[in-house]
Amino acid sequence: MTQRLREGHTAAPYLPERGGLPTLRRAAAGCRGCPLHENATQTVFGAGTRSARIMLIGEQPGDQEDVQGHPFVGPAGRLLHKALAELGIEERNTYLTNAVKHFKFSQEGPSKRRIHKAPDLHEMTACRPWLVAELKAVDPDVVVALGATAGKALLGSSFRVSEQRGILLTAPPWDELGHSLDEDGTSGRKPKDHQASRSLVCTIHPSAVLSLDPPRNGRAVGGETRRGAR
């Protein structure tokens, strides 16, 4: 049984002092910064190169991501890849990651099927150092928050997808993620000069599209991503 997360849990001690994405990925594999690692199969770090123009940030790995060790390889991920391809956004220009790097789940029924559980604020905060390190390493022109968890990891607990969806925002400074939004819907913090042109757009997570009855395609997600990339 995973122990209760304390406010003091953080991934910060596991971050290397220097190095790029390969170094971060190797270090993240040994992260024990919060109890979520206890039941997860492995750390699921981001995928892509430092030259990526667009970073898409989801919630956490799902069941298939946890097994395979790569982000967005399950049903929602396949929908996302399809939507991006249909809109002409090349994968070499994207970096895919999650706000939380370990799969959080419960097991129910005789089959002990693993049921997704949303990360809480403490878990997002504990894992944030990895997200900050990825943002600094890639320094994308556009950040796309896929769903509420990613939005809160970037913009604070007051974030609401229903209010911020599809609105082109200025990305907050990478070192200041997670601050609450002001009344005007911004973080209230000016980015550094070199980051002033970085954009942030929030949309629904592809899994939300799959849950619709009947399921729809991912054009809404892809379209809002493209809006930020213009």
WOCOR-V862943 format. One line per field, one symbol per residue. ss: DSSP state (A for helix, B for strand, O for the rest). psi: psi as a letter, one per 20 degrees, with the letter a starting at -180 (. if undefined). Layout:
ss=???
psi=???
//
This chain:
ss=OOOOOOOOOOOAAAOOOOOOAAAAAAAAOOOOOOAAAAOOOOOOOOBOOOOOOBBBBBBBOOAAAAAAOOOOOOAAAAAAAAAAAAOOOOAAABBBBBBBOOOOBBBBOOOOBBBBOOOOAAAAAAAAAAAAAAAAAAOOOBBBBBOAAAAAAAAOOOOOAAAABOOOBBOOOAAAOOOOOOOOOOOOOOOOAAAOOOBBBBBOOAAAAAOOOOOOOOAAAAAAAAAAAO
psi=ppqppqhipqigiipqhrqbghggggghhjpkirihhhiqgrpnrrparijphppppafrqaghghghjqqliaghghggggggghjjoqhijqppaqhpiqpprqpqrhikpoppppqrhhhgghihhggghgghhhmqhppoonrgggghhhjriippghhipiporpqrphikqjqqqrhjjrijppqrgijhjpqpqqaqqhhhghiqorqrrkhgghghghghi.
//
